[in-house]
């Protein structure tokens, strides 16, 4: 690939992440409001529909990884996933009744859940082959998400209709689809079956331990997206302040992602993961004591460190820990454990703790679970430190 062609592909990948996460930012922060105000579901029904997204991810993301390993054409699979998720999103606002709405969100999740691991597999392979930085790609996802939260908040308030979140979701994925034509065609080559690859990964103890730590650390980060608005209202914030908080939190990720690779090269990938996880742990502990809404707004920028550095570093570590011929499967399992199982588990536990105690107590639980994840990371670091030092040198 020539230099001009490499730069062109690099820009198109950045555009893909912007539009894709614009789509995600359009729908996920406001989905519960849509189901309540537009469809009249009660809170129990809303919780079931929202939980279906990460639950489907648990089972489907490894399948996308398997298909990628088998077909060796993740670009085509990514196109299929984007098209079907977009089309299903357009029709979702027409659905009525709880069972149909649940089935509809499951159908969307079947395809939406494949987008991130497939694009990450392609992007990580591209940047490592061409001397680019994944953080400079992923930061555009953070920007797209932040822009979507701001735009859709204003748009739905001005029009009085929540249907726009799905129309914007579909539009974002269609625009992302156009950028795929400049994507690299393939990611990592594979020489073993999915079953054999899974057997290989199960034998990799550092990889398995990292999956556990990722479950404990990133699960609360994702669950926070559902309950942060509730927490802001509890500490005296307003509905408009909820939108501002999400804008600050998501927007703060971009600058940290931009310099993530440089920081990782300087301090080491495992150290950065431990550092960013520690920031999350302290943030949740701080919320346990219910600070004022003004202070909470100010602390949202901590998400830049805890997410902006964690995501690029975690993906790099997954690729370092997994054998070369099953990296796509490893990325799929990593996404399923964190984005799927961790998200679903801590979203459910968070709601249960809020009902039994309070939202601030929930953050205390999140802090404790994150701390356990950090302890596991220290074990992983001890196991891989000699080898990782050699690779990162």
Order of alpha helices (4+ residues) and beta strands (2+ residues): alpha-alpha-alpha-alpha-alpha-alpha-alpha-alpha-alpha-alpha-alpha-alpha-alpha-alpha-alpha-alpha-alpha-alpha
